[in-house]
Structure formats: C-alpha cells, structure tokens
Amino acid sequence: MTAAVVRDGRLPVVGKKAAPDVLHLPGGNPDAGEEPLAALTREPAEELGAAPVGPRHSTDIEAVAALEGVPMRTTVFVAEPDRAPAPAAGLARLRRTDGLDPGLRLAPAVRGHLLPLLGDRGLLPRPRGGRARRRRVAAAGPRRLDGAAAGRSAAPRGTTRPPRAERPGPAGRPPPRGQVRGGPG
C-alpha cells in the first residue's frame, strides 16, 4: 500500500537508511489480518509521521522492487496528508520531486509507471516518452504490468509467471531444499 500525495506538482518520495539514494513512495505491506486501508493509514504514519486523509484508489502497479530485484505489486492511493511529512521509522531522506530531476534514482514502479500516470492525469509534468506504461488488472485475471506490453514476458497474455522461488529448477526440478531463487517473494 502506498500513498501518492501530489502538491504543487511535486510528489514526496523516500529513501531507506539501507539505500538512501533509491527513492520510492512511502508505504508497505499490510500486517497479518490487517485491512488494506488500515495499512494505508499506519504505514505513512510510521514512515512520515503523517496519515493520509481522503485516500482514493489510483492504480495497481506491478514492477521490479528497486532494492530486492524481485517482482512486486503495489496499490497506489492518492491522498492529502494530515500534517507536514518528515522522515521517521527507517527512512534516511524525504524529497519532493516532479520526476524530471536529472540524476534522481527512482524505483522502477515510480519512474516507469506512477510518474507517467500522474502526468497523464495532469498532476505532474509529463516525463519524456509520453503516456504511462500501465495496465489495469483485467476482470478475467491478473496481468503483468512490468514490461509485458513491450514483449519482454514469456507468459501468455493475460497471465502472470510465478515468482522465481516457485519456478522449477533445471530439468523441471524445484530448487534444492533451503535454496530460494530470486530472494524473498
């Protein structure tokens, strides 16, 4: 769950202490048994000391996680903060960007999907390259949103490939016990 708070044509992005130069949207996963909107309130409050007000579902994005390098999915809500955000809980920095800053290292989900989407909606300047590369989840089932449109997926259209940890190993065998490919899923 992430909250995109656009004010004056700028979006807040954060860097974790472990990798302060890689910027992403504040947010995280729901705890066991936690409702998605409760996580949407809790995560930004923990990371920024500010909770979203009036969240509205914006989009679902699938991309490669910037730090882990594995497929991830996030649900993005557009909201206003209840107070001025400041980095807290495990964050090294907070920056507001229009996405056009040269040399800014943004997570793939932010750069390749969210910034173009917000540009299409007139909330941010449109990045070079035009319209957003995004797809909504189809009623018939999930679709890859991380490059399938560019023909980089071997999965049939309208399907997703299992995470690497679930794919069979050489000769169709699963990886040896205790060995996980692709890191945490």
C-alpha positions as CSV (number, residue, x, y, z in Angstrom):
1,M,0.0,0.0,0.0
2,T,1.4,3.4,-0.9
3,A,0.0,6.9,-0.8
4,A,0.8,9.4,-3.5
5,V,0.5,12.9,-2.2
6,V,0.9,15.4,-5.0
7,R,1.1,19.1,-4.0
8,D,2.2,21.9,-6.3
9,G,3.2,19.5,-9.0
10,R,5.6,17.5,-6.7
11,L,5.4,14.0,-5.3
12,P,7.1,13.0,-2.0
13,V,9.5,10.1,-2.3
14,V,11.6,8.5,0.4
15,G,14.9,6.7,0.8
16,K,15.5,3.9,3.3
17,K,18.5,4.1,5.6
18,A,19.8,0.9,4.0
19,A,19.8,2.5,0.5
20,P,19.2,6.3,0.8
21,D,19.8,7.0,-2.9
22,V,17.0,4.8,-4.2
23,L,13.7,6.7,-3.8
24,H,10.3,5.2,-3.7
25,L,6.8,6.0,-2.4
26,P,6.2,5.7,1.4
27,G,4.2,2.7,2.4
28,G,4.4,-1.0,2.9
29,N,2.6,-4.3,3.3
30,P,-0.4,-4.9,5.5
31,D,0.3,-6.9,8.7
32,A,-1.4,-10.3,9.1
33,G,-5.1,-9.8,9.3
34,E,-4.9,-6.1,8.7
35,E,-7.3,-4.4,6.3
36,P,-5.7,-2.6,3.3
37,L,-7.0,0.8,4.3
38,A,-5.7,0.3,7.9
39,A,-2.3,-0.4,6.5
40,L,-2.6,2.7,4.2
41,T,-3.1,4.8,7.4
42,R,-0.5,3.0,9.5
43,E,2.5,2.8,7.0
44,P,2.7,6.6,6.1
45,A,2.2,7.5,9.8
46,E,5.1,5.2,10.8
47,E,7.4,6.4,8.0
48,L,6.4,10.1,7.7
49,G,4.6,11.0,10.9
50,A,1.6,11.9,8.7
51,A,-1.5,9.9,7.8
52,P,-3.4,10.1,4.5
53,V,-6.7,12.0,4.5
54,G,-9.4,11.1,2.0
55,P,-7.5,8.3,0.1
56,R,-8.8,7.5,-3.3
57,H,-7.6,4.4,-5.2
58,S,-5.5,5.4,-8.1
59,T,-3.9,2.3,-9.7
60,D,-2.3,-1.1,-9.1
61,I,1.3,-1.4,-10.3
62,E,3.5,-4.4,-10.8
63,A,7.1,-3.8,-11.3
64,V,10.5,-4.9,-10.1
65,A,11.3,-4.0,-6.5
66,A,14.1,-1.5,-6.5
67,L,16.2,-3.0,-3.7
68,E,15.2,-6.6,-3.8
69,G,15.1,-7.0,-7.6
70,V,12.1,-9.3,-7.4
71,P,8.6,-8.8,-8.9
72,M,6.3,-6.7,-6.6
73,R,2.8,-5.4,-6.7
74,T,1.6,-2.2,-5.0
75,T,-1.8,-0.5,-4.8
76,V,-1.5,3.3,-5.0
77,F,-3.9,5.7,-3.4
78,V,-3.9,9.5,-3.9
79,A,-4.5,11.4,-0.7
80,E,-3.7,14.5,1.3
81,P,-1.5,14.3,4.4
82,D,-3.0,15.3,7.8
83,R,0.2,17.2,8.6
84,A,3.6,18.0,7.0
85,P,5.5,14.8,6.5
86,A,9.0,14.2,7.9
87,P,11.2,11.1,7.6
88,A,10.9,8.6,10.5
89,A,11.0,4.8,11.0
90,G,13.9,3.6,9.0
91,L,14.0,6.4,6.5
92,A,17.1,8.4,5.6
93,R,15.5,11.1,3.5
94,L,12.4,12.6,2.2
95,R,12.3,14.5,-1.1
96,R,9.6,16.1,-3.2
97,T,10.0,15.7,-7.0
98,D,8.2,16.3,-10.2
99,G,10.1,13.3,-11.6
100,L,12.1,15.4,-14.0
101,D,15.1,15.9,-11.7
102,P,18.3,14.8,-13.5
103,G,20.2,12.0,-11.8
104,L,17.4,11.2,-9.4
105,R,17.3,7.4,-8.8
106,L,13.7,6.4,-8.5
107,A,12.3,2.9,-8.0
108,P,11.0,1.3,-11.3
109,A,7.4,1.5,-10.1
110,V,7.6,5.2,-9.6
111,R,9.7,6.2,-12.7
112,G,8.1,3.7,-15.2
113,H,4.5,3.6,-14.1
114,L,3.4,6.2,-11.5
115,L,5.1,9.4,-12.8
116,P,3.7,8.9,-16.4
117,L,0.2,8.1,-14.9
118,L,0.2,11.2,-12.8
119,G,1.5,13.2,-15.8
120,D,-1.4,11.8,-17.9
121,R,-3.8,13.0,-15.2
122,G,-2.2,16.5,-15.2
123,L,-1.0,16.2,-11.6
124,L,2.8,16.2,-12.6
125,P,4.7,17.3,-15.7
126,R,4.6,14.5,-18.3
127,P,8.0,12.8,-18.5
128,R,9.8,12.4,-21.8
129,G,8.5,9.4,-23.6
130,G,4.8,10.3,-23.4
131,R,2.0,8.3,-21.9
132,A,2.1,6.0,-18.9
133,R,3.1,2.4,-19.4
134,R,0.4,0.9,-17.3
135,R,-2.3,-1.7,-17.5
136,R,-5.2,-2.2,-15.1
137,V,-5.9,-5.6,-13.7
138,A,-8.3,-7.3,-16.1
139,A,-11.6,-8.8,-15.0
140,A,-10.5,-12.1,-16.4
141,G,-7.5,-12.3,-14.1
142,P,-4.2,-10.5,-13.3
143,R,-1.9,-9.2,-16.0
144,R,1.8,-8.4,-15.9
145,L,2.4,-4.7,-15.6
146,D,6.2,-4.8,-15.6
147,G,7.0,-4.9,-19.3
148,A,4.7,-7.4,-20.8
149,A,3.4,-4.7,-23.2
150,A,7.0,-4.4,-24.6
151,G,7.1,-8.1,-25.3
152,R,9.6,-9.0,-22.6
153,S,7.4,-11.6,-20.9
154,A,7.3,-15.3,-22.0
155,A,4.0,-15.7,-20.2
156,P,0.8,-15.8,-22.4
157,R,-1.1,-12.6,-22.5
158,G,-3.5,-12.2,-19.5
159,T,-1.4,-14.4,-17.2
160,T,1.4,-14.0,-14.8
161,R,4.5,-16.0,-14.3
162,P,5.1,-17.4,-10.8
163,P,7.7,-15.8,-8.6
164,R,11.2,-17.2,-9.2
165,A,11.2,-19.0,-5.9
166,E,8.2,-21.1,-7.2
167,R,9.5,-21.9,-10.6
168,P,11.0,-25.3,-11.2
169,G,14.8,-25.6,-11.3
170,P,16.9,-27.3,-14.0
171,A,15.2,-30.3,-15.7
172,G,11.9,-29.2,-14.1
173,R,13.0,-29.9,-10.5
174,P,12.3,-27.4,-7.7
175,P,15.4,-25.8,-6.2
176,P,17.3,-27.7,-3.5
177,R,15.8,-27.5,0.0
178,G,16.6,-24.3,1.7
179,Q,17.7,-22.6,-1.6
180,V,15.4,-19.9,-2.9
181,R,15.9,-18.3,-6.2
182,G,15.2,-14.6,-6.7
183,G,15.2,-13.7,-3.0
184,P,12.1,-13.1,-0.8
185,G,8.8,-13.1,-2.7
